[in-house]
Amino acid sequence: MLKFLTYNVTTLLDKEKDTDLHGQGKTVGLVGKGFATALDALFDEEGISCVAVQEARWRSQGTTMLKHYRVYHCASDRGNYGTQLWVAKSSALRVQKAEFFGNRTVALHARIGDREVLVCACHAPHEQRPDSEKDKYFALVNDIIAAEKAKGKEIVVL
């Protein structure tokens, strides 16, 4: 069984150093490495397989290893947004490839046994954003899902 969670953390930037775990960034955040480490332990204790994190605000894009999780992270935009997918190292979810779409969407192409799966973390524009921005974002997400569904993949959107 897989357990999924979504979590808006407000920020994972380090308040004292004004940086992310990679030492990048200049936007003041509420918490830093200590909070990411605490979340790593908490999610593991709860047996969470995969967590979609919004508003992490890390400045770098890529993959970061924590004690219990691999974190696939988009770069934030001027200290805003920054979407991540945390996959438990012990999870049956085996990531084959990560794709990053701007600062709001991470898509993981993965396998669970013999099944192909797309796990997508999406952080949609807020309601007050212009309709054109929201329309563009949802068109992107729909295109990602449609392309992978056409390949027969199971889809998880968080």
PLY file of the C-alpha trace (Angstrom):
ply
format ascii 1.0
element vertex 158
property float x
property float y
property float z
element edge 157
property int vertex1
property int vertex2
end_header
0.00 0.00 0.00
1.16 3.53 -0.80
0.27 6.54 1.35
0.24 9.97 -0.26
0.16 13.41 1.37
0.13 17.03 0.22
1.57 19.74 2.42
1.94 23.51 1.98
4.93 24.33 4.18
5.01 28.10 3.50
8.81 27.87 3.17
11.79 25.60 3.77
14.33 28.41 3.52
16.67 28.90 6.47
15.60 31.96 8.47
19.08 32.63 9.85
21.10 32.04 6.70
18.42 33.10 4.22
19.23 30.07 2.05
17.92 26.66 1.07
19.66 23.34 1.84
22.01 24.03 -1.06
23.09 27.44 0.24
21.21 29.29 -2.50
18.66 32.08 -2.23
18.16 35.48 -0.69
14.50 35.38 0.39
13.89 35.28 4.12
12.04 32.15 5.13
10.56 30.83 8.34
12.53 27.62 8.70
15.37 25.75 7.05
17.29 22.52 7.23
15.98 21.79 10.70
12.39 21.85 9.46
13.16 19.67 6.43
14.93 17.20 8.73
11.97 17.20 11.14
9.52 16.63 8.28
11.71 13.80 6.98
11.43 12.04 10.36
7.71 12.80 10.77
6.74 11.57 7.30
8.81 8.42 7.83
7.22 7.77 11.24
3.76 8.06 9.65
4.72 5.69 6.83
4.08 8.22 4.06
5.26 6.92 0.68
5.13 10.17 -1.28
4.59 13.80 -0.25
3.80 16.73 -2.52
5.21 19.88 -0.90
4.18 23.35 -2.03
5.86 26.69 -1.25
9.20 25.11 -0.35
10.98 28.05 -2.01
14.27 26.24 -2.57
16.24 28.12 -5.22
17.72 25.07 -6.92
16.18 22.41 -9.13
17.13 18.76 -8.88
17.22 15.92 -6.39
18.28 16.08 -2.75
18.73 13.11 -0.44
17.46 13.33 3.11
17.71 10.52 5.65
14.45 8.80 4.63
13.38 10.60 1.43
14.58 11.59 -2.02
13.34 15.11 -2.69
12.69 16.11 -6.31
12.44 19.90 -6.34
11.63 22.72 -8.73
13.54 25.96 -8.38
11.47 28.74 -6.87
10.69 32.00 -8.62
12.02 35.05 -6.74
11.47 33.17 -3.49
7.91 32.19 -4.36
6.38 28.78 -5.01
8.80 25.89 -5.35
7.06 22.53 -5.65
8.62 19.26 -4.48
7.87 15.54 -4.44
9.36 13.57 -1.54
9.57 9.82 -2.19
10.39 7.49 0.69
13.53 5.47 0.05
11.63 2.47 1.43
8.66 3.00 -0.90
7.61 0.56 -3.62
7.49 3.60 -5.92
10.60 3.36 -8.12
11.31 6.63 -9.91
12.65 6.27 -13.44
12.71 9.94 -14.43
11.82 13.36 -12.99
10.51 16.29 -15.01
10.18 19.86 -13.80
7.72 22.29 -15.34
8.49 25.79 -14.13
8.26 26.36 -10.40
4.81 24.82 -9.86
4.90 21.26 -11.17
7.04 18.15 -10.67
6.23 14.94 -12.57
7.80 11.60 -11.67
7.71 8.72 -14.12
7.83 5.65 -11.93
7.07 1.97 -11.55
5.19 0.11 -8.86
6.00 -3.49 -9.55
5.10 -4.02 -13.21
2.80 -0.97 -13.44
3.90 2.34 -14.92
2.78 5.39 -12.99
2.98 9.16 -13.30
2.99 11.02 -9.98
2.47 14.72 -10.47
2.72 17.45 -7.81
0.84 20.54 -8.91
0.63 23.94 -7.24
-2.00 25.85 -9.17
-2.04 29.65 -9.40
-4.06 31.26 -6.65
-7.59 32.49 -7.39
-6.56 36.16 -7.57
-4.09 35.48 -10.40
-5.20 36.46 -13.92
-7.45 33.96 -15.70
-4.93 33.74 -18.56
-2.24 32.51 -16.13
-4.59 29.91 -14.61
-5.77 28.76 -18.05
-2.18 28.35 -19.25
-1.26 26.36 -16.14
-4.22 24.00 -16.30
-3.65 23.45 -20.04
-0.07 22.39 -19.22
-1.20 19.97 -16.51
-3.92 18.54 -18.77
-1.35 18.02 -21.56
1.04 16.22 -19.19
-1.72 13.92 -17.94
-3.18 13.23 -21.40
0.22 12.32 -22.85
0.98 9.82 -20.10
-2.55 8.41 -19.99
-2.28 7.71 -23.73
0.77 5.55 -22.90
-1.34 3.50 -20.50
0.19 4.87 -17.30
-1.76 5.16 -14.08
-1.91 8.77 -12.91
-1.65 10.26 -9.41
-2.11 14.03 -9.14
-1.35 15.75 -5.85
0 1
1 2
2 3
3 4
4 5
5 6
6 7
7 8
8 9
9 10
10 11
11 12
12 13
13 14
14 15
15 16
16 17
17 18
18 19
19 20
20 21
21 22
22 23
23 24
24 25
25 26
26 27
27 28
28 29
29 30
30 31
31 32
32 33
33 34
34 35
35 36
36 37
37 38
38 39
39 40
40 41
41 42
42 43
43 44
44 45
45 46
46 47
47 48
48 49
49 50
50 51
51 52
52 53
53 54
54 55
55 56
56 57
57 58
58 59
59 60
60 61
61 62
62 63
63 64
64 65
65 66
66 67
67 68
68 69
69 70
70 71
71 72
72 73
73 74
74 75
75 76
76 77
77 78
78 79
79 80
80 81
81 82
82 83
83 84
84 85
85 86
86 87
87 88
88 89
89 90
90 91
91 92
92 93
93 94
94 95
95 96
96 97
97 98
98 99
99 100
100 101
101 102
102 103
103 104
104 105
105 106
106 107
107 108
108 109
109 110
110 111
111 112
112 113
113 114
114 115
115 116
116 117
117 118
118 119
119 120
120 121
121 122
122 123
123 124
124 125
125 126
126 127
127 128
128 129
129 130
130 131
131 132
132 133
133 134
134 135
135 136
136 137
137 138
138 139
139 140
140 141
141 142
142 143
143 144
144 145
145 146
146 147
147 148
148 149
149 150
150 151
151 152
152 153
153 154
154 155
155 156
156 157
